[in-house]
Amino acid sequence: MLSLTRTHLVTLATFVALAASGTPSRGEDMAVNLGPVGPHQPILASVGESRVVAFYMPDGPNCGLQAVVWQDESGDDATRLRVSLSPRQIVHIDNAGQKTLSLQCGERAEQLAVVDSRELITAATAE
C-alpha cells in the first residue's frame, strides 16, 4: 500500500510542478525536456499530436518507468503506461501516425532519456 501511495504522490508532484512552471496552454508552446533525467524527474515530449510525460523510479538495477500519453487538451483521453526496463533497454511509444518516441533506461538505472531510434538502427547495422 505504501508503494502505491508513493507512486500517486510522485505522479501528482510531477503534474503540480508542470502547472507551477507556467507551462503554456497551446500544444505548440508546450515545455520539452528530452533528458537525460534522474529518478522522479519528468521527460516532457511529443509523439506527433500526442503529449507524453514520463518519469522513472529505480527498481533495483532497472528503471520503473511510468508514462502518461494524451492528445486532447482536457486530458480525458489520457493513457498510463507502466513498465520495468533493464539497463540500456528501450521502450517505444508509437502514435497512429507511425511516429515514435523512444525512451532508454541508463546504466544502473541512473537516468532516463529520449533516444533517436533511427540512430540506433544505423548503429546496429554498422556493427
C-alpha positions, 0 to 999 in steps of 0.5 A: 500500500505504501508503494502505491501511495508513493507512486500517486504522490510522485505522479501528482508532484510531477503534474503540480510542478508542470502547472507551477512552471507556467507551462503554456496552454497551446500544444505548440508552446508546450515545455520539452525536456528530452533528458537525460533525467534522474529518478522522479524527474519528468521527460516532457515530449511529443509523439506527433499530436500526442503529449507524453510525460514520463518519469522513472523510479529505480527498481533495483538495477532497472528503471520503473518507468511510468508514462502518461500519453494524451492528445486532447487538451482536457486530458480525458483521453489520457493513457498510463503506461507502466513498465520495468526496463533493464539497463540500456533497454528501450521502450517505444511509444508509437502514435497512429501516425507511425511516429515514435518516441523512444525512451532508454533506461541508463546504466544502473538505472541512473537516468532516463532519456529520449533516444533517436531510434533511427540512430540506433538502427544505423548503429546496429547495422554498422556493427 
